[in-house]
Structures are given as C-alpha cells and as structure tokens.
Amino acid sequence: MHSVVLCGDSLYNQCMENKKYKSNHNITYSCTYHVVWCPKYRRKVLVGPVAARLKELIVETCTGLSVEIQEMEIMPDHVHLLLDIDPQFGVHKAVKRIKGVSSRVLRQEFKELTTKLPTLWSNSYFVSTVGGAPLEMIKQYIQSQKTSQRQ
C-alpha cells in the first residue's frame, strides 16, 4: 500500500510502504501506541511469579480484545507495551481493561499485593502514538529498558 503525503517527503513514503495496515468492517487503520503505567506508589512489586503471571494476563486480555502486542516489557516498577489498537475500540478502553483484569486476578492470586498496596495500579498512565517514529526504534527502546535498569 502506498501513502501520499502533500509535503512530498520521500522518506515518509518509503516508511509507509512497509507499514502493515489492519481493517475491520468499515475502516483501514494503523494505530500503534506506546503505553506505560506503574503500580501504586511505584512500588517494585512486578517481579518473579507476579511479573510472569502479569505477562500471561496481558496476552490473554489483549487476545480477547483483538489488540496486537508488538512489544512488552515488565519492569519491577512499571509496564511498557507497544500495542496496535482498533481506533473504534480506543486506547483508553484497552488500557482500562488490561489494568482492571490484571489487578483483579493478580490481587486474588498473590495476597501480598493486597497487604502492600490499597490498589495495584496508579490511576494514571502514559500513552503516545508512534506513527512518526520507526517501529523498530521504539521496539529497541522498550527492549533496552531491561538492560538499562541493570547498569
């Protein structure tokens, strides 16, 4: 698929030729978001079995919502996701559902999360579209989070 840009930026046109588009009944889209959120008080509780179970829950929830995970990294005190989301569903609904399901299940399965925190997640989150940046650059940034924390 070719994209036409009025400014004639050939680099942009080249990038868009490699872009993958999705479609539903009435729209064709490419909406990729970088999403980050933290546990309440930025506590470092996302480690070991909690982090592993969180990854499973995020995959299950996203699959149920038809949200594609491009990249995921669970840090002890925050979560990074690179998600493709249908714009008619919306990034807010997707994040709300992922946080809600994961909080409920993790707090049921890991009782220590109920004694350390009044709620698992803070109310806020960061979201940024990544349409202007090459996806590989964003993926490398997310993957580098783990190695940068060790240094």
Backbone as a chain_set.jsonl record, in Angstrom:
{"seq": "MHSVVLCGDSLYNQCMENKKYKSNHNITYSCTYHVVWCPKYRRKVLVGPVAARLKELIVETCTGLSVEIQEMEIMPDHVHLLLDIDPQFGVHKAVKRIKGVSSRVLRQEFKELTTKLPTLWSNSYFVSTVGGAPLEMIKQYIQSQKTSQRQ", "coords": {"N": [[0.844, -1.174, 0.0], [0.609, 2.197, -0.837], [1.403, 5.422, 0.378], [0.396, 8.774, 0.17], [1.819, 11.876, 0.632], [1.359, 15.258, 1.182], [3.502, 17.001, 1.533], [5.513, 15.789, 0.198], [7.559, 14.197, 1.192], [9.893, 11.935, 0.676], [11.144, 9.989, 2.272], [9.265, 9.492, 4.229], [7.246, 8.382, 2.64], [8.543, 6.024, 1.838], [8.796, 4.691, 4.29], [6.108, 4.29, 4.888], [5.353, 2.515, 2.929], [6.183, 0.073, 3.871], [4.608, -0.308, 6.037], [2.226, -2.058, 8.001], [-1.172, -2.562, 7.603], [-4.356, -2.772, 9.186], [-7.75, -3.893, 9.114], [-11.225, -3.394, 9.79], [-14.736, -3.816, 9.651], [-15.393, -1.356, 8.427], [-13.228, 0.423, 8.337], [-9.791, 1.072, 7.521], [-6.74, 0.834, 9.133], [-3.836, 1.908, 11.011], [-2.816, 1.971, 13.986], [-0.691, 2.452, 16.375], [0.421, 2.319, 19.665], [2.477, 3.481, 22.318], [2.476, 2.479, 25.527], [2.605, 3.103, 28.981], [2.532, 2.241, 32.398], [2.319, 2.343, 36.026], [2.701, 0.554, 39.164], [0.795, 1.377, 42.123], [2.178, 3.983, 44.023], [4.562, 3.52, 42.834], [5.73, 1.115, 43.557], [7.997, -1.635, 43.723], [6.87, -4.229, 42.773], [6.465, -5.917, 40.668], [7.79, -8.489, 40.001], [9.459, -11.681, 39.579], [7.237, -14.425, 39.993], [4.937, -12.84, 39.92], [5.407, -10.966, 37.87], [5.656, -12.743, 35.708], [3.082, -13.891, 35.637], [1.6, -11.583, 35.176], [2.395, -10.937, 32.552], [1.226, -13.116, 31.181], [-1.499, -12.562, 31.698], [-1.818, -10.094, 30.419], [-1.372, -10.824, 27.743], [-3.523, -12.654, 27.377], [-5.752, -10.935, 27.824], [-5.396, -8.977, 25.835], [-5.59, -10.57, 23.554], [-8.267, -11.331, 23.704], [-9.419, -8.867, 23.241], [-8.747, -8.311, 20.679], [-6.414, -6.862, 20.353], [-3.226, -6.18, 19.285], [-0.088, -7.125, 20.492], [2.876, -5.609, 20.073], [5.271, -5.31, 21.37], [6.48, -6.011, 24.673], [7.392, -5.261, 27.97], [8.063, -5.982, 31.265], [8.851, -4.256, 34.008], [10.274, -3.95, 37.333], [8.912, -1.802, 38.553], [7.208, -0.677, 36.651], [5.269, -0.93, 33.572], [5.779, -1.542, 30.163], [4.256, -1.285, 27.043], [3.768, -1.929, 23.596], [1.32, -1.401, 21.485], [-1.07, -2.374, 18.996], [-4.068, -0.998, 18.23], [-7.508, -1.062, 17.493], [-8.955, 1.846, 16.289], [-11.663, 2.402, 16.687], [-12.316, 1.004, 18.928], [-10.535, 2.001, 20.856], [-7.786, 3.386, 22.673], [-7.963, 4.053, 25.378], [-10.034, 2.422, 26.426], [-8.859, -0.081, 26.018], [-6.516, 0.001, 27.645], [-7.703, 0.453, 30.131], [-9.163, -1.939, 30.455], [-7.076, -3.874, 30.41], [-5.557, -3.115, 32.668], [-7.539, -3.345, 34.657], [-8.408, -6.091, 34.612], [-5.94, -7.393, 35.071], [-5.223, -6.357, 37.591], [-7.297, -7.279, 39.28], [-7.075, -10.136, 39.058], [-4.347, -10.623, 39.738], [-4.269, -9.649, 42.38], [-5.982, -11.442, 43.579], [-4.599, -13.839, 43.295], [-2.06, -13.378, 44.387], [-1.659, -12.705, 47.447], [0.01, -11.014, 48.891], [0.055, -8.662, 47.464], [-2.234, -7.376, 48.193], [-1.793, -6.588, 50.771], [0.365, -4.865, 50.669], [-0.4, -2.756, 49.06], [-3.053, -0.385, 48.504], [-4.486, -0.391, 46.111], [-3.631, -2.037, 43.048], [-2.674, -0.719, 40.668], [-1.64, 2.614, 39.747], [-3.805, 5.418, 39.08], [-3.173, 6.716, 36.741], [-1.647, 6.776, 33.416], [0.786, 6.604, 30.771], [0.579, 7.443, 27.36], [1.446, 7.286, 23.974], [1.336, 7.999, 20.544], [2.955, 6.215, 17.937], [3.317, 6.648, 15.299], [4.944, 8.429, 13.863], [7.549, 7.732, 14.402], [9.999, 5.273, 13.547], [8.959, 1.929, 13.94], [10.775, -0.053, 14.711], [12.715, 1.375, 16.085], [11.301, 2.211, 18.371], [10.664, -0.305, 19.44], [13.271, -1.233, 20.024], [13.938, 0.602, 22.001], [12.103, -0.101, 24.046], [12.901, -2.751, 24.533], [15.461, -2.24, 25.465], [15.059, -1.284, 27.993], [15.21, -3.16, 30.062], [17.969, -3.84, 30.119], [19.099, -1.359, 30.663], [18.272, -0.853, 33.238], [19.789, -2.561, 34.733], [22.287, -1.481, 34.85]], "CA": [[0.0, 0.0, 0.0], [1.389, 3.416, -0.922], [0.814, 6.569, 1.033], [0.735, 10.033, -0.485], [1.949, 12.959, 1.593], [1.387, 16.512, 0.438], [4.805, 17.653, 1.612], [6.412, 15.101, -0.725], [8.684, 13.635, 1.929], [10.087, 10.588, 0.13], [11.473, 9.067, 3.354], [7.993, 9.114, 4.84], [6.58, 7.477, 1.703], [9.224, 4.732, 1.896], [8.422, 4.05, 5.555], [4.706, 3.911, 4.825], [5.207, 1.362, 2.047], [6.444, -1.127, 4.662], [3.685, -0.306, 7.162], [1.157, -3.037, 7.92], [-2.473, -1.997, 7.928], [-5.406, -3.69, 9.589], [-9.058, -3.338, 8.787], [-12.41, -4.052, 10.32], [-15.816, -3.744, 8.679], [-15.528, -0.105, 7.685], [-12.042, 1.276, 8.305], [-8.446, 0.514, 7.446], [-6.013, 1.649, 10.099], [-2.585, 1.522, 11.629], [-2.767, 2.777, 15.211], [0.226, 1.823, 17.315], [0.602, 3.161, 20.846], [3.418, 3.122, 23.384], [1.722, 2.669, 26.767], [3.387, 2.822, 30.192], [1.874, 2.542, 33.664], [3.077, 1.934, 37.216], [1.94, 0.192, 40.37], [0.562, 2.464, 43.074], [3.384, 4.449, 44.716], [5.688, 2.992, 42.045], [6.337, 0.019, 44.311], [8.675, -2.625, 42.878], [6.202, -5.497, 43.066], [6.3, -6.686, 39.43], [8.985, -9.333, 39.906], [9.27, -13.125, 39.746], [5.981, -15.01, 39.522], [3.959, -11.774, 39.654], [5.708, -10.455, 36.528], [5.333, -13.792, 34.733], [1.613, -14.001, 35.549], [1.131, -10.348, 34.544], [2.587, -11.105, 31.1], [0.171, -14.022, 30.708], [-2.787, -11.872, 31.757], [-1.844, -9.075, 29.372], [-1.547, -11.528, 26.47], [-4.902, -13.16, 27.339], [-6.678, -9.815, 27.703], [-5.229, -8.373, 24.511], [-6.135, -11.508, 22.575], [-9.718, -11.208, 23.795], [-9.831, -7.555, 22.726], [-8.168, -8.158, 19.328], [-5.331, -5.877, 20.439], [-1.969, -6.867, 18.992], [1.067, -6.687, 21.265], [4.102, -5.551, 19.277], [6.39, -5.469, 22.304], [6.063, -5.92, 26.069], [8.455, -5.415, 28.962], [7.599, -5.775, 32.632], [9.924, -3.823, 34.896], [9.785, -4.091, 38.71], [8.011, -0.719, 38.972], [6.364, -0.172, 35.567], [4.964, -1.811, 32.443], [5.874, -0.943, 28.819], [3.596, -2.045, 25.99], [3.622, -1.339, 22.276], [0.066, -2.044, 21.112], [-1.878, -1.981, 17.851], [-5.438, -0.98, 18.741], [-8.548, -0.563, 16.603], [-9.335, 3.184, 16.776], [-13.062, 2.437, 17.109], [-12.344, 0.498, 20.303], [-9.884, 3.068, 21.6], [-6.668, 3.048, 23.558], [-8.388, 4.185, 26.771], [-10.764, 1.2, 26.808], [-7.911, -1.197, 26.063], [-5.676, 0.127, 28.847], [-8.582, 0.274, 31.297], [-9.469, -3.367, 30.577], [-5.844, -4.598, 30.768], [-5.241, -2.806, 34.064], [-8.598, -3.86, 35.523], [-8.328, -7.557, 34.686], [-4.685, -7.812, 35.704], [-5.267, -6.01, 39.012], [-8.215, -8.188, 39.981], [-6.534, -11.503, 39.099], [-3.09, -10.657, 40.493], [-4.553, -9.461, 43.809], [-6.586, -12.691, 44.063], [-3.611, -14.921, 43.286], [-0.883, -13.003, 45.183], [-2.232, -11.964, 48.584], [0.933, -9.969, 49.339], [-0.266, -7.421, 46.764], [-3.339, -6.704, 48.879], [-1.316, -6.021, 52.034], [1.344, -3.818, 50.388], [-0.972, -1.667, 48.273], [-4.52, -0.277, 48.551], [-4.862, -0.835, 44.766], [-2.391, -2.435, 42.388], [-2.184, 0.268, 39.705], [-1.978, 4.024, 39.897], [-4.896, 5.776, 38.17], [-2.672, 7.335, 35.518], [-0.778, 6.036, 32.513], [1.357, 7.369, 29.658], [0.312, 6.88, 26.047], [1.956, 8.094, 22.874], [1.279, 7.341, 19.252], [4.304, 6.03, 17.419], [3.233, 6.696, 13.847], [6.016, 9.214, 13.274], [8.854, 7.109, 14.662], [10.068, 3.898, 13.06], [8.595, 0.964, 14.977], [11.959, -0.759, 15.198], [13.366, 2.235, 17.069], [10.508, 2.131, 19.599], [10.866, -1.655, 19.975], [14.61, -1.296, 20.626], [13.879, 1.377, 23.242], [11.408, -0.895, 25.054], [13.76, -3.888, 24.871], [16.642, -1.752, 26.186], [14.692, -0.911, 29.358], [15.697, -4.179, 30.989], [19.418, -3.747, 30.253], [19.481, -0.071, 31.267], [17.987, -0.929, 34.679], [20.844, -3.345, 35.39], [23.536, -0.712, 34.938]], "C": [[0.889, 1.236, 0.0], [0.646, 4.548, -0.252], [1.28, 7.831, 0.328], [0.741, 11.12, 0.576], [2.117, 14.251, 0.815], [2.747, 17.183, 0.468], [5.84, 16.964, 0.721], [7.631, 14.493, -0.056], [8.887, 12.181, 1.504], [10.441, 9.573, 1.211], [10.193, 8.587, 4.023], [7.259, 8.121, 3.94], [7.212, 6.09, 1.744], [8.845, 3.981, 3.164], [6.992, 3.525, 5.487], [4.483, 2.71, 3.907], [5.382, 0.057, 2.814], [5.476, -1.282, 5.834], [2.593, -1.354, 6.94], [-0.141, -2.388, 8.386], [-3.427, -3.111, 8.312], [-6.726, -3.079, 9.133], [-10.134, -4.101, 9.533], [-13.507, -3.836, 9.28], [-15.803, -2.467, 7.843], [-14.313, 0.814, 7.692], [-10.774, 0.449, 8.126], [-7.581, 1.417, 8.308], [-4.648, 1.06, 10.423], [-2.41, 2.442, 12.83], [-1.934, 2.038, 16.245], [0.515, 2.805, 18.436], [1.677, 2.583, 21.757], [2.702, 3.478, 24.679], [2.609, 2.273, 27.946], [2.51, 3.138, 31.402], [2.634, 1.903, 34.803], [2.15, 1.398, 38.301], [1.779, 1.419, 41.264], [1.849, 2.732, 43.857], [4.671, 3.969, 44.053], [6.461, 1.912, 42.817], [6.902, -1.017, 43.35], [8.128, -4.023, 43.183], [6.07, -6.4, 41.839], [7.557, -7.5, 39.154], [8.583, -10.801, 40.045], [7.951, -13.619, 39.187], [4.91, -13.959, 39.225], [4.169, -11.233, 38.242], [5.345, -11.472, 35.458], [3.822, -13.909, 34.544], [1.024, -12.756, 34.89], [1.272, -10.434, 33.03], [1.501, -11.994, 30.512], [-1.179, -13.319, 30.646], [-2.905, -10.807, 30.671], [-2.064, -9.725, 28.014], [-2.985, -12.022, 26.331], [-5.902, -12.036, 27.102], [-6.605, -9.197, 26.32], [-5.782, -9.276, 23.413], [-7.658, -11.402, 22.545], [-10.249, -9.905, 23.22], [-9.421, -7.335, 21.276], [-7.173, -7.003, 19.285], [-4.033, -6.642, 20.224], [-0.836, -6.264, 19.813], [2.285, -6.755, 20.349], [5.321, -5.839, 20.162], [5.847, -5.313, 23.711], [7.292, -6.096, 26.947], [7.877, -5.079, 30.322], [8.825, -5.447, 33.473], [9.41, -3.941, 36.334], [8.766, -3.022, 39.118], [7.23, -0.064, 37.833], [6.24, -1.181, 34.435], [5.085, -1.002, 31.161], [5.144, -1.852, 27.843], [3.623, -1.238, 24.698], [2.457, -2.097, 21.645], [-0.51, -1.494, 19.818], [-3.329, -2.117, 18.279], [-6.372, -0.402, 17.689], [-9.01, 0.798, 17.13], [-10.801, 3.278, 17.193], [-13.23, 1.856, 18.504], [-11.701, 1.522, 21.223], [-8.835, 2.597, 22.578], [-7.103, 3.111, 25.022], [-9.123, 2.931, 27.24], [-9.816, 0.014, 26.93], [-7.076, -1.152, 27.34], [-6.504, -0.104, 30.104], [-8.871, -1.208, 31.529], [-8.238, -4.152, 31.006], [-5.502, -4.362, 32.236], [-6.265, -3.409, 35.01], [-8.52, -5.364, 35.712], [-7.073, -7.982, 35.433], [-4.681, -7.495, 37.197], [-6.12, -7.001, 39.793], [-7.595, -9.578, 40.138], [-5.255, -11.566, 39.93], [-3.334, -10.513, 41.991], [-5.25, -10.687, 44.403], [-5.533, -13.778, 44.229], [-2.395, -14.643, 44.163], [-1.345, -12.094, 46.321], [-1.304, -10.864, 49.096], [0.667, -8.629, 48.642], [-1.418, -6.672, 47.429], [-2.874, -6.071, 50.187], [-0.346, -4.866, 51.802], [0.724, -2.576, 49.756], [-2.489, -1.612, 48.426], [-5.156, -0.68, 47.211], [-3.568, -1.186, 44.062], [-1.832, -1.326, 41.519], [-2.518, 1.69, 40.122], [-3.076, 4.331, 38.88], [-4.385, 6.23, 36.806], [-1.883, 6.362, 34.661], [-0.276, 6.995, 31.447], [0.966, 6.67, 28.368], [0.817, 7.846, 24.992], [1.775, 7.313, 21.581], [2.697, 7.23, 18.725], [4.318, 6.048, 15.9], [4.39, 7.425, 13.195], [7.393, 8.597, 13.445], [8.863, 5.709, 14.077], [9.804, 2.912, 14.195], [9.806, 0.258, 15.546], [12.693, 0.061, 16.254], [12.624, 2.177, 18.405], [10.68, 0.759, 20.241], [12.218, -1.778, 20.661], [14.637, -0.543, 21.944], [13.235, 0.55, 24.355], [12.275, -2.069, 25.489], [14.969, -3.448, 25.698], [16.323, -1.378, 27.63], [15.26, -1.889, 30.375], [17.202, -4.037, 31.208], [19.841, -2.437, 30.905], [19.232, -0.068, 32.758], [19.084, -1.667, 35.423], [22.117, -2.53, 35.616], [23.509, 0.296, 36.048]], "O": [[1.841, 1.303, 0.778], [-0.581, 4.626, -0.306], [2.442, 7.932, -0.065], [-0.221, 11.267, 1.331], [2.928, 14.326, -0.107], [3.111, 17.871, -0.486], [6.928, 17.5, 0.511], [8.652, 14.298, -0.715], [8.138, 11.299, 1.924], [10.076, 8.404, 1.088], [10.059, 7.406, 4.345], [6.713, 7.13, 4.425], [6.502, 5.086, 1.691], [8.6, 2.775, 3.125], [6.704, 2.433, 5.978], [3.521, 1.965, 4.091], [4.792, -0.959, 2.446], [5.523, -2.285, 6.546], [2.098, -1.516, 5.825], [-0.19, -1.748, 9.436], [-3.322, -4.24, 7.832], [-6.798, -1.894, 8.81], [-9.983, -5.277, 9.861], [-13.189, -3.685, 8.1], [-16.168, -2.497, 6.668], [-14.366, 1.893, 7.102], [-10.704, -0.713, 8.528], [-7.683, 2.64, 8.22], [-4.356, -0.105, 10.15], [-1.913, 3.56, 12.698], [-2.412, 1.115, 16.905], [0.816, 3.974, 18.192], [1.777, 1.37, 21.944], [2.359, 4.638, 24.906], [3.278, 1.241, 27.914], [1.83, 4.163, 31.437], [3.483, 1.036, 34.593], [0.969, 1.742, 38.352], [2.543, 2.379, 41.163], [2.521, 1.799, 44.298], [5.742, 4.012, 44.658], [7.685, 1.822, 42.729], [6.34, -1.246, 42.279], [8.809, -4.87, 43.759], [5.61, -7.535, 41.96], [8.29, -7.236, 38.201], [7.511, -11.12, 40.558], [7.577, -13.289, 38.062], [4.061, -14.176, 38.36], [3.204, -11.062, 37.498], [4.79, -11.114, 34.42], [3.342, -14.012, 33.416], [0.059, -12.853, 34.131], [0.36, -10.043, 32.302], [0.922, -11.674, 29.474], [-1.916, -13.457, 29.67], [-3.968, -10.638, 30.073], [-2.858, -9.231, 27.214], [-3.604, -11.833, 25.284], [-6.802, -12.17, 26.272], [-7.634, -8.924, 25.702], [-6.376, -8.792, 22.45], [-8.261, -11.387, 21.472], [-11.391, -9.839, 22.766], [-9.714, -6.285, 20.703], [-7.103, -6.264, 18.303], [-3.772, -7.636, 20.901], [-0.645, -5.048, 19.828], [2.675, -7.834, 19.904], [6.264, -6.517, 19.753], [4.881, -4.583, 23.936], [8.126, -6.967, 26.702], [7.274, -4.022, 30.51], [9.725, -6.273, 33.624], [8.198, -4.025, 36.531], [7.87, -3.284, 39.921], [6.646, 1.002, 38.027], [6.997, -2.148, 34.349], [4.552, 0.105, 31.075], [5.386, -3.058, 27.818], [3.512, -0.012, 24.717], [2.577, -3.275, 21.311], [-0.45, -0.29, 19.568], [-3.777, -3.203, 18.646], [-6.07, 0.618, 17.069], [-9.414, 0.903, 18.288], [-11.152, 4.155, 17.982], [-14.195, 2.184, 19.195], [-12.268, 1.87, 22.259], [-8.973, 1.556, 23.221], [-6.651, 2.298, 25.828], [-8.86, 2.433, 28.335], [-9.954, -0.803, 27.841], [-6.948, -2.16, 28.036], [-6.059, -0.779, 31.033], [-8.83, -1.68, 32.665], [-8.337, -5.013, 31.88], [-5.194, -5.307, 32.963], [-5.897, -3.932, 36.062], [-8.561, -5.857, 36.839], [-7.132, -8.83, 36.324], [-4.18, -8.293, 37.99], [-5.708, -7.498, 40.841], [-7.594, -10.134, 41.237], [-5.098, -12.475, 40.745], [-2.678, -11.182, 42.79], [-5.125, -10.946, 45.6], [-5.571, -14.548, 45.189], [-1.757, -15.583, 44.638], [-1.411, -10.874, 46.172], [-1.773, -9.884, 49.674], [1.016, -7.576, 49.176], [-1.559, -5.463, 47.245], [-3.492, -5.119, 50.665], [-0.239, -3.976, 52.646], [1.253, -1.473, 49.896], [-3.147, -2.651, 48.474], [-6.248, -1.249, 47.192], [-2.508, -0.686, 44.438], [-0.645, -1.011, 41.611], [-3.538, 1.943, 40.763], [-3.256, 3.581, 37.921], [-5.109, 6.131, 35.815], [-1.501, 5.279, 35.105], [-0.846, 8.068, 31.245], [1.014, 5.443, 28.286], [0.642, 9.06, 25.1], [2.03, 6.11, 21.532], [3.546, 8.065, 19.036], [5.24, 5.517, 15.282], [4.784, 7.079, 12.082], [8.311, 8.921, 12.692], [7.842, 5.023, 14.106], [10.361, 3.049, 15.284], [9.859, -0.005, 16.747], [13.232, -0.496, 17.211], [13.256, 2.102, 19.459], [10.826, 0.664, 21.46], [12.319, -2.352, 21.745], [15.277, -0.982, 22.9], [13.749, 0.499, 25.472], [12.376, -2.356, 26.681], [15.45, -4.205, 26.541], [17.244, -1.173, 28.42], [15.738, -1.481, 31.433], [17.67, -4.105, 32.344], [20.837, -2.403, 31.626], [19.914, 0.652, 33.488], [19.294, -1.43, 36.612], [22.926, -2.863, 36.482], [24.485, 1.019, 36.25]]}, "num_chains": 1, "name": "protein.A"}
